[in-house]
Amino acid sequence: MIESGGWTVFDHMELLFVIGLPIGLAKKAQARAVMESFVIYMIWNTNINYILNTWNFGVDMSNVEDTIGIKEIGGIATLDTNLIGALLVSGLAVYLHNRFFDTALPEWLGIFSGSSFVVMLGFFMDIPLAFLTAWIWPSIQDVISQLQGFMASSGTAGVGIYVFLQRILIPTGLHHFINQPFEFGPAAVEGGLLNYWFEHLSEIAAFNGPIREIFPQGGFMLQNASMFFFPIGIGAAFVATSKPEKRKKTMALVIPTAATAMIAGITEPFEFTFLFLAPQLFAVHAALTSIFAMTIYAFGLAGGFAANIRGITGVLLPMAENHLDAIFIYFASGIVLTFIYYFAFRWAILRFNLKTPGREEDEEVHMYSKKEYKAKKAEEKGATSSEEGLNDIGKKALGFLNALGGTDNIADINNCTTRLRISVKDPDQLENDAFFKNYGAYGVVRNGKAIQVIVGMEVPKVREEFERIVNDNVS
């Protein structure tokens, strides 16, 4: 019973994304957006089921259990579009919700306003979308099947390319498009690597040979293998190369973010402490992470090897009985990697005089105090909010709001795991990165009007306070 209950999340991943996406992206009435998204998604799957049973499209629906590429979702046999279908349809539902939820209908049609109107629009859009899916997706499934074969046979080089792309794309946020089809989708194995690993964990743990032999696709789970080691090497290099008068401040910055990366596996706050100050080092970092994954994969390791909480409970402890040699190779290689990181980063920082944490020029670091900054903003456009009565999260949210140009400059508010994602009306009104960092940001990604403030794991609370302050100012 406990085991079957534990599989709930993985068995219904599509529905969780359909429910979760509106919570994060809907601009208003999130609860109603969730309902609309679910209904529109189920209508879409029902339409696909009807189309395949009526016109076939090359898919055998007579024996659903034995037909590859078919999955039951909410009791409906439909094409297994995995997370791609869930994100596509729920994204459509969120768009319709944000665009038409407040549409004013004639009084005699008032009963169809709000959620009813959104679902009605989704109902009609689902019809051509279902036809397109039934026509195109079986061919995509064939390509995915071939991709699985390629990935399984690409060996060490394929693992290296995958891990490098996964790391180098972090600043853009596009790394999710690389890892999610592998972790949760069918890019490497049917059902996703994470699902496959836990489903076959006892079988893999009991295997006496190298893990790579029984689970070669597990090389694409090694992207996090270096998480426990590189923060130590990089952090030590930053402290060693920092200015003596800034060493304590550098340690205060490096130690918490490094600990978060090592224990929780959340590396972005740590990586963003140097990404914008020394982007050359981030390229070196991505390359070293890739080389490390290739190395331990060549030694026969595969699966989600990591020394953080998830890695210990999901890999190291289950593998301890029959794979102590693999665990030894992992930690021995990791120690070597730590020293490589330290000496490589230390040499590069000193050789090219990179402005890593603790080496910035004073005028770039100190900028304005919070008091001076608030006075400046009040003078320019009038302060719309005060820190009085705000907790630390509220003060941080208010600081970010002011640094983003104030309430009038905010077009849209969102967040992901570690980032506050804001769409602004005029990017020229934004302050520089030092202002954001003065309020606790690890960095800022600017892409036109799309702004990402790197906050860390407390970003959901910051977003709530951010939205509350914006709404209070508007009202």
QUICORTA-V176648 format. One record per residue. SS is DSSP state (A for helix, B for strand, O for the rest). D_LAST is the distance of its C-alpha to the last C-alpha in Angstrom with 1 decimal. Layout:
[[SS & D_LAST] [SS & D_LAST]]
//
This chain:
[[O & 50.3] [A & 48.4] [A & 49.2] [A & 48.1] [A & 44.8] [A & 44.3] [O & 44.7] [A & 41.8] [A & 39.3] [A & 41.8] [A & 43.1] [O & 39.8] [A & 38.1] [A & 37.1] [A & 35.2] [A & 33.4] [A & 32.2] [A & 31.3] [A & 29.1] [A & 27.8] [A & 26.8] [A & 24.0] [A & 22.6] [A & 22.3] [A & 21.6] [O & 19.5] [O & 16.0] [O & 14.9] [O & 17.0] [A & 19.4] [A & 21.8] [A & 22.3] [A & 22.9] [A & 25.5] [A & 27.3] [A & 27.3] [A & 28.6] [A & 31.4] [A & 32.5] [A & 32.6] [A & 34.6] [A & 37.1] [A & 37.6] [A & 38.4] [A & 40.9] [A & 42.5] [A & 43.0] [A & 44.7] [A & 46.9] [A & 48.0] [A & 48.6] [A & 50.8] [A & 52.7] [A & 53.4] [A & 53.9] [O & 54.6] [O & 53.6] [O & 56.1] [O & 54.5] [O & 56.7] [O & 54.8] [O & 57.9] [O & 57.9] [A & 54.3] [A & 55.1] [A & 57.6] [O & 55.6] [O & 54.1] [O & 50.5] [B & 49.6] [B & 47.2] [B & 46.1] [B & 42.3] [O & 41.3] [O & 44.9] [B & 44.9] [B & 47.5] [B & 45.9] [B & 46.2] [O & 45.3] [O & 42.6] [A & 41.4] [A & 38.0] [A & 38.2] [A & 38.0] [A & 35.3] [A & 33.1] [A & 33.9] [A & 33.1] [A & 30.0] [A & 28.7] [A & 29.4] [A & 27.6] [A & 24.4] [A & 24.6] [A & 25.0] [A & 22.1] [A & 19.7] [A & 21.2] [A & 22.0] [O & 20.1] [O & 17.8] [O & 20.7] [O & 21.3] [O & 25.0] [O & 27.2] [A & 27.1] [A & 30.5] [A & 29.3] [A & 26.2] [A & 27.8] [A & 27.9] [O & 24.2] [O & 22.0] [A & 24.2] [A & 27.4] [A & 26.8] [A & 26.2] [A & 29.3] [A & 31.3] [A & 30.6] [A & 31.5] [A & 34.7] [A & 36.0] [A & 35.2] [A & 36.9] [A & 40.2] [A & 41.0] [A & 39.4] [A & 41.8] [A & 44.7] [A & 44.0] [A & 43.7] [A & 47.0] [A & 48.7] [A & 47.5] [A & 46.7] [A & 50.4] [A & 51.4] [A & 48.6] [A & 49.8] [A & 53.3] [A & 51.9] [A & 50.1] [A & 53.4] [A & 55.2] [A & 52.5] [A & 53.2] [A & 56.8] [A & 56.3] [A & 54.0] [A & 56.5] [A & 59.4] [O & 57.7] [A & 58.5] [A & 57.5] [A & 56.4] [A & 53.9] [A & 52.4] [A & 52.2] [A & 50.4] [A & 47.9] [A & 47.1] [A & 46.9] [A & 44.5] [A & 42.4] [A & 42.1] [A & 42.0] [O & 39.0] [A & 36.8] [A & 35.1] [A & 34.0] [O & 33.0] [O & 35.6] [A & 37.8] [A & 36.3] [A & 38.0] [A & 41.2] [A & 41.2] [A & 39.5] [A & 42.2] [A & 44.8] [A & 43.2] [O & 41.8] [O & 43.3] [O & 46.9] [O & 47.5] [O & 50.1] [O & 50.9] [O & 49.9] [O & 46.9] [O & 45.9] [A & 47.5] [A & 45.5] [A & 46.4] [A & 50.0] [A & 50.4] [A & 49.5] [A & 51.3] [O & 54.5] [A & 54.0] [A & 57.1] [A & 59.2] [A & 58.2] [A & 58.7] [A & 62.2] [O & 63.3] [O & 65.8] [O & 65.5] [O & 62.8] [A & 59.4] [A & 59.3] [A & 62.2] [A & 60.6] [O & 57.1] [A & 57.3] [A & 53.8] [A & 52.5] [A & 52.8] [A & 49.4] [A & 48.0] [A & 49.2] [A & 46.2] [A & 45.0] [O & 48.5] [O & 48.1] [A & 44.9] [A & 46.8] [A & 49.0] [A & 47.3] [A & 44.7] [A & 47.7] [A & 49.5] [A & 46.6] [A & 45.3] [A & 48.7] [A & 49.2] [A & 46.0] [A & 47.0] [A & 50.6] [A & 49.6] [O & 46.9] [O & 47.6] [A & 49.2] [A & 46.6] [A & 43.8] [A & 45.5] [A & 43.7] [A & 40.3] [A & 41.4] [A & 42.6] [A & 39.3] [A & 37.6] [A & 40.2] [A & 41.2] [A & 38.0] [A & 37.2] [A & 40.8] [A & 40.9] [A & 37.9] [A & 39.8] [A & 43.0] [A & 41.9] [A & 39.0] [O & 39.9] [O & 36.5] [O & 37.9] [A & 35.0] [A & 33.8] [A & 37.4] [A & 38.1] [O & 35.2] [O & 36.5] [O & 39.2] [O & 38.2] [O & 36.7] [O & 39.1] [O & 42.2] [A & 41.7] [A & 45.5] [A & 45.6] [A & 43.2] [A & 45.7] [A & 48.5] [A & 46.4] [A & 46.0] [A & 49.7] [A & 50.8] [A & 48.7] [A & 50.3] [A & 53.8] [A & 53.4] [A & 52.4] [A & 55.4] [A & 57.7] [A & 57.0] [A & 57.0] [A & 60.4] [O & 61.6] [O & 60.7] [O & 57.3] [O & 54.6] [O & 51.6] [O & 48.5] [O & 50.4] [O & 48.1] [O & 48.3] [O & 44.7] [A & 43.9] [A & 43.8] [A & 47.0] [A & 48.9] [A & 48.2] [A & 48.4] [A & 51.2] [A & 53.1] [A & 53.9] [A & 54.9] [A & 57.0] [O & 58.7] [O & 61.8] [O & 63.1] [O & 61.3] [A & 61.7] [A & 63.1] [A & 59.9] [A & 57.8] [A & 60.3] [A & 60.1] [A & 56.3] [A & 56.1] [A & 59.1] [A & 57.5] [A & 54.2] [A & 55.9] [A & 57.5] [A & 54.2] [A & 52.7] [A & 55.4] [A & 55.2] [A & 51.4] [A & 52.2] [A & 55.0] [A & 53.5] [A & 50.2] [A & 52.0] [A & 54.4] [A & 51.8] [A & 49.5] [A & 52.5] [A & 54.3] [A & 51.4] [O & 49.6] [O & 46.3] [O & 43.3] [O & 42.5] [O & 40.7] [O & 42.5] [O & 44.2] [O & 41.4] [O & 42.0] [A & 40.5] [A & 38.4] [A & 36.8] [A & 36.0] [A & 34.8] [O & 32.6] [O & 29.9] [O & 29.2] [A & 25.7] [A & 25.7] [A & 27.0] [A & 24.5] [A & 21.5] [A & 23.2] [A & 23.8] [A & 20.3] [A & 19.1] [A & 22.0] [A & 21.3] [A & 17.6] [O & 16.2] [O & 15.0] [O & 11.3] [O & 12.3] [O & 15.5] [O & 18.0] [O & 18.6] [O & 18.5] [O & 18.3] [O & 21.3] [A & 23.3] [A & 21.4] [A & 18.0] [A & 19.7] [A & 21.1] [A & 17.8] [A & 16.3] [A & 19.6] [A & 19.6] [A & 16.1] [A & 17.4] [A & 20.7] [O & 19.2] [O & 18.0] [O & 14.4] [A & 11.1] [A & 12.2] [A & 15.4] [B & 14.5] [B & 15.6] [B & 16.5] [B & 16.8] [B & 20.1] [B & 22.9] [O & 26.5] [O & 28.9] [O & 28.6] [B & 26.2] [B & 22.5] [B & 22.5] [B & 19.9] [B & 20.0] [B & 19.1] [O & 19.2] [O & 21.6] [A & 23.8] [A & 25.3] [A & 22.3] [O & 23.1] [O & 25.1] [O & 28.4] [A & 29.3] [A & 30.2] [A & 26.7] [A & 25.6] [A & 28.7] [A & 28.0] [O & 25.2] [O & 27.4] [O & 27.4] [O & 30.8] [B & 30.4] [B & 28.4] [B & 29.5] [B & 28.6] [B & 29.3] [O & 27.9] [O & 24.2] [B & 24.6] [B & 24.3] [B & 25.5] [B & 25.0] [B & 27.9] [O & 26.6] [O & 29.2] [O & 29.2] [O & 26.1] [A & 24.0] [A & 22.5] [A & 21.1] [A & 19.9] [A & 18.1] [A & 16.4] [A & 15.2] [A & 14.3] [A & 12.1] [A & 10.5] [A & 9.9] [A & 8.7] [A & 6.1] [A & 5.2] [A & 5.5] [A & 3.8] [O & 0.0]]
//
